[in-house]
Amino acid sequence: MEQCILVLVISPSIDNAMVDWLLDRDDVQGFTSAPIYGHGDPHHTLSSAEQVAGRKKQVMFRMHLPELAAREIISSIQESFRGASIHYWMIPILLSGHIE
């Protein structure tokens, strides 16, 4: 089974809702999240303050899971968070493990 990293970039306004939604899913064993800044967004998506600063506050989620589960999550997000302007991508994993 192919493993991947699924990355979601969301607005801080839906951060708590996304955390709750991911924690409710049986196919997500864990994830990380971090505040980030997006640069280069089209100006019509930025507030005046963001245009002056040249960056947009966002939250990035990352999770390691089977590719099929990641595709199902993307499909479910499209239904559950319609209109939320979520950016995502999947990265294949060549090797992973734990070092103790």
C-alpha positions as CSV (number, residue, x, y, z in Angstrom):
1,M,0.0,0.0,0.0
2,E,1.5,3.3,-1.1
3,Q,2.0,5.8,1.8
4,C,2.0,9.6,1.4
5,I,2.0,12.9,3.2
6,L,-1.2,14.8,2.8
7,V,-0.8,18.6,3.3
8,L,-3.7,21.0,3.9
9,V,-3.4,24.8,4.0
10,I,-6.4,26.5,5.5
11,S,-7.6,29.8,6.9
12,P,-7.1,30.2,10.6
13,S,-10.8,30.9,10.9
14,I,-11.5,27.2,10.3
15,D,-8.6,25.8,12.3
16,N,-10.6,24.5,15.2
17,A,-13.2,23.0,12.9
18,M,-10.5,21.2,10.9
19,V,-8.8,19.8,14.1
20,D,-12.2,18.4,15.3
21,W,-13.0,17.0,11.9
22,L,-9.7,15.2,11.6
23,L,-9.8,13.9,15.1
24,D,-13.2,12.4,14.4
25,R,-11.9,10.3,11.4
26,D,-10.9,6.7,11.9
27,D,-8.5,6.9,8.9
28,V,-6.4,9.6,10.4
29,Q,-4.0,8.2,13.1
30,G,-2.5,11.6,13.9
31,F,-1.4,14.8,12.3
32,T,0.7,18.0,12.9
33,S,-0.4,21.6,12.4
34,A,1.5,24.8,12.4
35,P,0.7,28.5,11.8
36,I,2.3,29.6,8.5
37,Y,2.4,32.6,6.2
38,G,1.4,32.4,2.5
39,H,3.2,34.6,0.1
40,G,2.3,35.5,-3.5
41,D,-1.5,35.1,-3.1
42,P,-3.5,37.0,-5.6
43,H,-4.3,40.5,-4.2
44,H,-8.0,40.0,-4.4
45,T,-7.8,37.3,-1.7
46,L,-5.8,39.4,0.7
47,S,-7.1,42.0,3.2
48,S,-5.6,45.5,3.1
49,A,-3.3,44.7,6.0
50,E,-2.1,41.5,4.3
51,Q,-1.4,43.4,1.1
52,V,0.8,45.8,3.0
53,A,2.6,43.0,4.9
54,G,2.9,40.9,1.7
55,R,1.7,37.7,3.5
56,K,-1.4,35.9,4.6
57,K,-1.8,34.0,7.9
58,Q,-2.7,30.4,7.3
59,V,-2.5,27.0,9.1
60,M,-0.8,24.0,7.6
61,F,-1.8,20.4,8.5
62,R,0.4,17.4,7.6
63,M,-0.5,13.7,8.0
64,H,1.2,10.5,7.0
65,L,-1.3,7.9,5.7
66,P,-2.1,5.5,2.9
67,E,-2.7,7.2,-0.4
68,L,-6.3,5.8,-0.7
69,A,-7.1,7.3,2.7
70,A,-5.7,10.6,1.7
71,R,-7.8,10.6,-1.5
72,E,-10.9,9.8,0.6
73,I,-10.1,12.7,3.0
74,I,-9.7,15.1,0.1
75,S,-13.1,14.0,-1.2
76,S,-14.7,14.3,2.2
77,I,-13.2,17.8,2.7
78,Q,-14.7,18.9,-0.6
79,E,-18.1,18.1,0.9
80,S,-17.6,19.2,4.5
81,F,-15.7,22.4,3.9
82,R,-17.2,23.6,0.5
83,G,-16.2,27.2,-0.2
84,A,-13.4,27.2,2.5
85,S,-10.6,27.8,-0.1
86,I,-8.4,24.9,1.1
87,H,-5.2,24.2,-0.8
88,Y,-3.9,20.6,-0.6
89,W,-1.2,18.4,-2.0
90,M,0.0,14.8,-1.6
91,I,3.7,13.8,-1.5
92,P,4.7,10.1,-1.9
93,I,6.9,8.6,0.8
94,L,9.9,6.7,-0.2
95,L,10.9,5.5,3.2
96,S,9.7,6.0,6.8
97,G,10.2,4.5,10.2
98,H,11.0,5.2,13.8
99,I,14.5,5.5,15.3
100,E,14.6,4.7,19.0
